[in-house]
Amino acid sequence: MGDDPWAFDHGIRRSPAEGRDFEGAAVRRSPAEELVSKGYFLPYAKRTCGGEELRCGEYRYRLREDGTARLVSYEGSAEQVDIPAEVDGARVASLATNLFRGHAELRRVSMPDTVEFAGNHVFDGCVNLRSVRLSAALDQVDPTMFLQCGALAEVELPMPLVRLEGNSFSDAPVAHVAFGPLVEALDAKPLGLPHLERVTVDPANEAFSTDGRALLSRDGRHLYRLVVPCRSYEVPAGCTDVDERAFDSLDDLQEVALPEGVRRLGRMAFAKTALSAVRLPASVEAVGEKAFYHCARLVQAHLPAGCREIGAEAFAFTALARAELPAGLEQLGFRAFDHTPAQARIGEGALGVSPANRCLDLDAEGGLYRHDVFLELIGQVESYRVRPGTHAVADEAFKRHARVRAVELPEGVFSVGREAFRGNRQLVRVDLPESLERIGERAFLDTSLSTLRLSENVRSIGEDALLVQGDNQLMPRRPLQSISLDAANPVYYLENGLLCQRDGSKMGGDTCLLYVGPDDVVRIPRQVTHVASLAFCGASGVAELHLHGHLHSICNGAFSTARSIPLVHVGFPEPVDGYEAGEFRVPELSSRYRSPSYLFGAGPGGTAFDFEYYDSWVTHAATMREFAPAALYRLQHPMCLSDHTRGLYENIFQRKARQACRYFADQGDLDALAWLAGRGLLDDGAIEAELGTATREGRTQATACLLELQHRLMPAAGVDFSL
């Protein structure tokens, strides 16, 4: 507040972190409430163990509230231990932290299938433990369970859903993992097992089989995951599908042999491996999304002629020097060859389409076409002209392109697809043709366009299509500065700086789609009943906003402007406490605390104004310049003003009487000063003190205003100060 003469401490909490309630009183919180206020999640209380500690053989235990037992200590010295399923008739469901910690004599442990939870460090320091069988009811293997188990070589996992964290066995040289008959799914990659030599699957398991190194489906048709780390691997014959993430992040894998018969490579199947070359058999029909993503050493990839589909980013961030899209390819995913040498040298023919392909065509600048549809700009050019004869721009065609700044669409293009230019922040110009009829959802979202021209033929503009500023309400970029719209367009029109759509509301009436300026005084047209999502997002030029009383719908974030709208006029569908409309001055306040969007609502009954939210906003104003006129209006026009809120306003005026005097005196607002003084909100001492200050500082208007105020308040003085 230091240098701002208008700043004042109103005594009201600005954020939960300040630890004071709305009226300034100290707030006492419990330790749990303090944690929650800082963003911590407090889980539900766990079942506790009550009563005394009991003993059964070599174990001490406690009974839990549900009647099950929790083993709390082990006092034996055997080399082989079968943890009991019951103690004194109580089912063992939990193992306490440190249960077997430091028992160096242990060599083999079997856990019963009754155990549902095992605490931290259960086997920590069991340096001679070689073999362990876990419970089928155990939810997950804690990463500290086997710390300092340097001899552990065999692990049996019988649980239906195996959840292994990356470091569950990080301290153990596990060489053999056995999957039990109940295992149905593997939830995490068993990484961190560099010494693993083989895996086995119980013959009774109905979901999995294995070749000793990978997990496959029971019939061997699906390869789920390579479990044993290795440099080279040959996929077993009979496999038709390499499933999602089957080899993902196995950074030692350098060679893979795929047999004839494999038809599909799943999403991220070989991502982030050390493959340098791959030859796909003739049977492969589909390469999934990110199948070879970030294989930084991959320089060669043979794509069979019958491959019909290559997924998004399938070969992105690889070292592919050359690639030819096969003859049978029908669908190439978004950015499939992004950040590859082949993409960089596309003009030299490093990336091309087989002459036998009758579906796709790639021009010298990297524009990919399917017949008369422009699919994607693969080449890294700064300016691109879509070729004549094109009728549509596909979804995501220029999405997040790294370099293109200008695009020209030829006459004949009638459709721009969903997210066609989204995220292209270098894009500053797009020439739209007269023939354009449809713009898809989010087509120009988060770009750097400043102006667009729409012809009379445009009939459809998708949701958020023109939000070039992005859809982040807290950090929007610069919105469209202007739109040129043909006045003959029967669907869209411009009025008061607003782009509107005729009959665009489902409840009848027009829709306000977007504020494009340059009007600083904006009046929502009477025929508009719906305001679209983020219509004013990022706008900074609105000084005054007028809302009529019969809006039926205001979407999320519609008025999320870059700064507060200083003055808002709101008409009410029905009089509120005798008032048909209100004029509200809105203080400037960070969007972290307040958003103009929350001031307004709408429904079948018409426009609504949130008086409580507005009052909270005003009472948090940072300066008297912003607080005083808004608060005075609320006191003089008490629409939906509670006694509590009235008291807050009056209390602030009384405590800051000098600053209130200063503000209204400098404005020459004698009526405001007289109104406040007449209700006891300005005392004589404050008026006298501020009069002295104004006189010394030579503030003529303020001095005259305060002298006249004194004259009105003390007429018996007999002096006509108006002279």
GIHUVEN-V750624 format. One record per residue. N is the residue number from 1. PSI is psi in degrees with one decimal (* if undefined). OMEGA is omega in whole degrees, -180 to 180 (none if undefined). Layout:
n	psi	omega
N	PSI	OMEGA
N	PSI	OMEGA
This chain:
n	psi	omega
1	-23.5	-169
2	-67.1	-171
3	-4.9	-177
4	112.2	-178
5	-17.0	-178
6	-9.6	-177
7	147.7	178
8	152.8	176
9	108.1	-175
10	-4.2	177
11	9.5	-177
12	136.8	-179
13	134.9	178
14	-25.7	179
15	159.4	-179
16	-27.1	-177
17	-17.2	-177
18	-14.1	172
19	25.5	176
20	146.6	-178
21	-175.1	-172
22	-27.2	-178
23	8.8	174
24	-4.4	-179
25	149.9	180
26	142.7	180
27	128.8	176
28	124.1	180
29	148.9	172
30	160.9	177
31	-37.6	179
32	-41.8	179
33	-36.3	178
34	-41.9	179
35	-44.1	-180
36	-40.1	-179
37	-23.1	179
38	5.7	174
39	5.6	178
40	147.2	176
41	124.7	178
42	113.3	-179
43	166.4	176
44	149.0	-179
45	136.5	179
46	158.8	176
47	132.6	-175
48	160.3	177
49	118.5	-178
50	174.8	176
51	-174.1	-176
52	164.0	176
53	125.6	-177
54	167.7	-178
55	139.2	175
56	105.4	-178
57	-123.7	-177
58	5.5	-176
59	145.1	166
60	142.5	-175
61	165.1	173
62	148.3	176
63	135.9	177
64	170.7	-175
65	-29.1	-178
66	6.0	177
67	-7.1	177
68	166.3	-176
69	148.5	175
70	116.0	178
71	125.7	-174
72	-21.0	177
73	154.0	179
74	129.5	-175
75	14.5	-179
76	-178.3	-179
77	19.4	-178
78	153.6	178
79	-30.7	180
80	126.2	-174
81	126.5	169
82	105.3	-179
83	130.8	-176
84	147.7	176
85	-21.3	179
86	151.3	170
87	119.0	-179
88	39.2	177
89	-5.6	180
90	131.9	-179
91	131.6	178
92	114.3	-177
93	-9.4	-173
94	142.2	175
95	129.1	-176
96	160.1	174
97	138.3	176
98	22.4	-174
99	-48.5	-179
100	17.1	-173
101	129.3	175
102	6.0	179
103	88.1	-175
104	-17.8	-179
105	-18.5	-177
106	134.1	176
107	-31.6	179
108	135.5	179
109	136.5	174
110	128.0	-177
111	130.0	-179
112	158.0	-178
113	3.8	176
114	-19.5	-175
115	122.4	-179
116	-22.5	-176
117	136.6	175
118	129.8	-175
119	-171.5	-180
120	146.9	170
121	31.6	-177
122	-43.1	-179
123	17.1	-178
124	129.2	176
125	7.5	175
126	80.4	-166
127	-18.1	-180
128	6.9	179
129	122.7	-177
130	-29.9	-173
131	138.7	178
132	138.6	172
133	124.9	-178
134	168.5	-178
135	143.7	177
136	-16.7	-179
137	-0.9	-177
138	129.5	-176
139	-45.6	-179
140	162.6	180
141	114.0	-178
142	139.9	-177
143	-13.8	179
144	1.3	-172
145	-37.6	-174
146	31.3	176
147	141.4	179
148	34.2	174
149	74.7	-170
150	-5.8	-180
151	-1.2	-175
152	118.3	-176
153	-23.5	-176
154	133.1	180
155	130.8	175
156	126.4	-178
157	102.1	-178
158	-7.2	-174
159	144.9	-178
160	-40.9	178
161	109.9	-177
162	117.4	178
163	103.0	179
164	124.2	172
165	158.5	-173
166	-28.7	-177
167	24.5	-178
168	-36.4	180
169	32.8	-172
170	-26.8	-179
171	1.7	-173
172	137.2	178
173	60.1	-176
174	124.4	-180
175	-20.6	-175
176	126.2	174
177	127.6	180
178	126.0	177
179	127.9	-175
180	179.7	-176
181	-17.0	-176
182	-8.3	-176
183	126.0	-179
184	-25.2	-176
185	152.5	177
186	114.5	-171
187	-18.3	-179
188	156.4	180
189	128.8	177
190	65.8	178
191	178.6	-179
192	19.9	178
193	66.9	-175
194	-17.3	-178
195	2.3	-177
196	128.7	-177
197	-28.9	-179
198	157.2	172
199	150.0	176
200	153.5	178
201	131.7	179
202	132.5	-179
203	-22.4	-180
204	-6.3	-179
205	128.1	-176
206	-7.4	-176
207	-38.6	-170
208	156.0	165
209	174.8	-179
210	154.2	171
211	12.3	-179
212	-18.9	-179
213	-27.2	-178
214	158.1	173
215	127.3	179
216	166.3	175
217	163.9	-178
218	-38.9	-179
219	-0.3	177
220	5.0	-177
221	-27.0	-179
222	129.1	172
223	113.0	-175
224	-45.6	-177
225	136.4	171
226	117.9	-174
227	-39.7	-178
228	120.5	-179
229	139.3	-179
230	165.3	180
231	-33.7	180
232	151.1	-178
233	139.9	177
234	115.8	179
235	131.2	-176
236	147.3	175
237	145.5	-178
238	-14.6	178
239	130.5	180
240	-21.8	-176
241	123.9	169
242	110.9	-168
243	173.5	-177
244	129.3	177
245	26.8	-177
246	-37.6	-180
247	13.2	-173
248	130.5	173
249	17.8	173
250	86.9	-168
251	-3.2	174
252	-11.4	-176
253	117.8	-177
254	-23.5	-178
255	140.2	174
256	132.4	176
257	119.5	-180
258	126.9	-177
259	159.6	172
260	135.2	-176
261	-22.0	175
262	126.5	-176
263	-28.3	-172
264	135.5	171
265	122.6	-173
266	176.8	-179
267	129.0	178
268	30.8	-176
269	-42.2	-178
270	19.7	-175
271	140.3	173
272	36.8	173
273	178.3	-178
274	23.7	179
275	138.1	177
276	-22.5	178
277	149.3	177
278	136.2	178
279	113.2	-179
280	130.7	-180
281	162.9	-176
282	-19.0	-178
283	-13.9	-176
284	125.4	180
285	-26.5	-176
286	133.8	173
287	118.2	-171
288	171.2	178
289	130.2	178
290	30.8	-176
291	-39.2	179
292	28.3	-176
293	130.4	177
294	31.4	168
295	86.6	-167
296	-19.7	-178
297	-1.5	-176
298	110.0	-178
299	-18.3	-179
300	137.1	176
301	118.1	178
302	120.6	-180
303	120.7	-177
304	155.0	-176
305	-29.1	-177
306	1.7	179
307	120.7	-175
308	-20.0	-174
309	133.2	173
310	122.8	-173
311	171.0	-180
312	134.2	177
313	29.1	-176
314	-40.0	-179
315	19.8	-178
316	144.3	178
317	35.4	171
318	-178.8	179
319	24.9	-179
320	122.2	-180
321	-33.1	180
322	150.1	176
323	140.3	176
324	124.4	178
325	126.0	-169
326	167.9	-174
327	-34.8	-177
328	1.8	-175
329	127.6	179
330	-27.5	-176
331	122.1	176
332	121.6	-176
333	164.6	-178
334	125.5	175
335	40.6	-176
336	-31.8	-179
337	30.9	-177
338	141.9	178
339	49.6	173
340	155.2	174
341	-33.2	179
342	-38.9	178
343	-41.6	-178
344	-27.5	-177
345	34.2	-177
346	-32.6	179
347	-19.1	179
348	3.2	178
349	12.3	-179
350	-26.2	176
351	123.5	-177
352	-176.5	-179
353	137.0	178
354	135.3	178
355	-21.4	-179
356	-8.2	-180
357	120.6	-178
358	5.8	-174
359	-42.8	-172
360	154.6	178
361	135.7	-179
362	120.8	-179
363	177.4	-173
364	-23.2	180
365	-0.9	177
366	18.8	175
367	124.8	-177
368	132.5	-177
369	146.4	165
370	101.3	-175
371	-114.0	-177
372	18.9	180
373	128.3	175
374	121.5	-174
375	-47.7	-174
376	146.1	171
377	103.6	-179
378	-36.9	-179
379	150.1	-178
380	71.8	-180
381	158.2	-179
382	-21.5	-180
383	136.9	-178
384	137.3	176
385	115.8	178
386	136.7	-170
387	148.7	177
388	150.5	-179
389	-8.7	178
390	138.0	-178
391	-16.0	-178
392	147.7	172
393	122.2	-172
394	165.8	174
395	136.3	173
396	22.7	-174
397	-40.1	180
398	13.3	-172
399	128.0	177
400	33.7	175
401	139.8	-171
402	-21.7	-169
403	-28.3	-170
404	132.4	-178
405	-25.0	-177
406	136.6	-180
407	135.2	177
408	124.5	178
409	132.3	-175
410	162.7	173
411	139.2	-177
412	-24.5	175
413	123.5	-179
414	-8.5	-176
415	134.1	171
416	122.4	-170
417	175.5	179
418	129.2	177
419	31.9	-175
420	-38.7	-178
421	10.8	-172
422	137.4	174
423	6.5	179
424	86.7	-172
425	-10.0	175
426	-12.9	-173
427	118.5	-179
428	-11.9	-179
429	131.8	172
430	122.4	178
431	112.7	-179
432	137.5	-176
433	163.0	176
434	-26.5	-176
435	-11.1	-174
436	129.9	-180
437	-29.8	-173
438	133.6	174
439	121.3	-174
440	170.1	-180
441	134.9	175
442	29.7	-175
443	-41.5	-178
444	19.6	-179
445	132.8	174
446	51.8	173
447	-172.2	180
448	25.0	177
449	141.9	176
450	-19.6	-179
451	151.6	176
452	151.2	175
453	124.0	180
454	131.4	-177
455	177.5	179
456	-11.9	-176
457	-10.5	-179
458	124.3	-178
459	-17.7	-176
460	127.1	174
461	116.7	-176
462	165.9	-179
463	132.1	178
464	18.8	-176
465	-34.2	-174
466	14.2	180
467	72.5	-179
468	-20.6	-180
469	-3.6	-177
470	174.4	-177
471	19.7	175
472	108.2	-175
473	-28.0	-177
474	-30.9	-178
475	61.1	-180
476	152.6	174
477	-172.6	-175
478	125.1	-179
479	174.5	174
480	135.3	180
481	-24.4	179
482	153.7	173
483	129.5	174
484	116.0	-176
485	128.9	178
486	125.4	-177
487	-17.8	-179
488	-2.0	-179
489	124.2	-176
490	-10.3	-175
491	-40.2	-174
492	151.5	177
493	159.7	177
494	133.1	178
495	129.4	179
496	36.2	179
497	12.3	-177
498	136.6	171
499	120.4	-175
500	155.5	178
501	127.9	180
502	135.0	178
503	36.6	-178
504	-10.7	-178
505	137.4	179
506	-21.4	-179
507	10.4	-178
508	142.8	-178
509	178.3	-177
510	167.7	179
511	133.4	171
512	113.0	-176
513	-41.7	-169
514	139.7	170
515	124.4	180
516	-2.2	177
517	-171.3	4
518	5.5	-176
519	130.7	176
520	-19.3	172
521	111.1	-171
522	125.3	176
523	117.7	176
524	122.4	-178
525	147.3	-177
526	-30.6	-177
527	-9.7	179
528	129.1	178
529	-4.7	-176
530	131.7	176
531	122.2	-173
532	161.7	177
533	132.2	174
534	28.6	-177
535	-34.3	-179
536	15.4	-175
537	125.0	177
538	-2.3	-179
539	138.0	-179
540	-3.0	-175
541	6.8	-178
542	115.5	179
543	-24.1	-176
544	133.0	-178
545	132.7	179
546	120.5	176
547	130.0	176
548	176.0	-169
549	-0.1	-175
550	36.6	169
551	136.6	-179
552	-17.8	-176
553	128.6	173
554	114.3	-173
555	169.1	-177
556	129.1	176
557	18.3	-176
558	-37.8	-176
559	35.4	179
560	72.5	-178
561	164.1	-180
562	-29.2	175
563	165.6	-178
564	144.4	173
565	114.2	-170
566	-36.3	-175
567	128.2	-178
568	127.1	174
569	126.3	-178
570	124.2	172
571	143.8	-179
572	142.1	178
573	-31.0	175
574	148.6	-180
575	139.5	177
576	110.7	-177
577	36.0	177
578	-3.4	-178
579	130.8	180
580	-16.5	-180
581	164.4	178
582	151.7	178
583	113.4	-169
584	123.5	175
585	131.0	-173
586	115.4	179
587	151.7	175
588	127.9	-179
589	144.2	-177
590	141.1	179
591	-11.1	174
592	-26.3	-176
593	-36.6	-175
594	146.7	175
595	132.9	178
596	-25.7	-179
597	-32.6	-176
598	-5.3	178
599	-25.3	-170
600	148.1	173
601	170.1	180
602	155.8	179
603	-169.1	180
604	-28.1	-180
605	-11.1	179
606	-165.0	-176
607	140.1	178
608	146.2	178
609	131.9	-178
610	93.0	-177
611	-38.4	-178
612	-44.0	179
613	-41.6	179
614	-44.4	180
615	-39.8	176
616	-38.9	179
617	-48.8	-177
618	-42.6	-178
619	-11.0	175
620	8.2	180
621	143.4	-174
622	-23.0	-176
623	157.9	177
624	-29.5	179
625	-35.9	-180
626	-31.9	-178
627	-45.9	-166
628	-53.1	-177
629	-36.0	179
630	-44.3	-179
631	-39.9	179
632	-41.8	179
633	-40.7	180
634	-37.8	179
635	-35.2	-179
636	-23.4	179
637	77.0	-170
638	64.5	177
639	121.4	180
640	41.4	-179
641	113.2	-180
642	160.1	178
643	-36.1	-180
644	-46.4	-179
645	-38.8	176
646	-42.6	179
647	-37.3	178
648	-48.0	179
649	-48.4	-177
650	-38.6	-180
651	-41.6	180
652	-42.4	178
653	-41.1	-179
654	-42.1	-179
655	-24.9	-178
656	41.7	-176
657	-40.9	-180
658	-45.2	-178
659	-35.3	176
660	-43.0	176
661	-46.4	-177
662	-46.9	-177
663	-54.8	-175
664	-31.2	178
665	-41.9	178
666	-28.4	177
667	-10.0	-176
668	24.9	-176
669	80.7	-178
670	-36.8	-179
671	-40.3	179
672	-43.2	179
673	-42.8	-179
674	-37.5	-180
675	-44.1	180
676	-41.8	-180
677	-37.7	-180
678	-19.8	179
679	15.0	175
680	17.3	-179
681	-12.6	173
682	119.7	-180
683	162.8	-178
684	-36.4	-178
685	-40.9	180
686	-41.3	-180
687	-45.6	-179
688	-44.3	-178
689	-42.7	-179
690	-32.2	176
691	-43.2	178
692	-41.5	180
693	-43.9	-180
694	-38.8	180
695	-46.0	-179
696	-36.2	-177
697	-4.5	178
698	28.2	178
699	90.9	-169
700	-48.4	-178
701	-42.5	-180
702	-40.8	-180
703	-47.3	-179
704	-39.8	-179
705	-42.6	-178
706	-33.5	176
707	-43.3	178
708	-36.5	178
709	-44.0	178
710	-39.8	179
711	-41.8	179
712	-36.9	-178
713	-24.9	-178
714	67.2	-177
715	-22.1	-178
716	-11.5	180
717	-22.6	173
718	14.2	180
719	130.8	180
720	93.0	-177
721	-14.0	179
722	-19.6	177
723	*	none
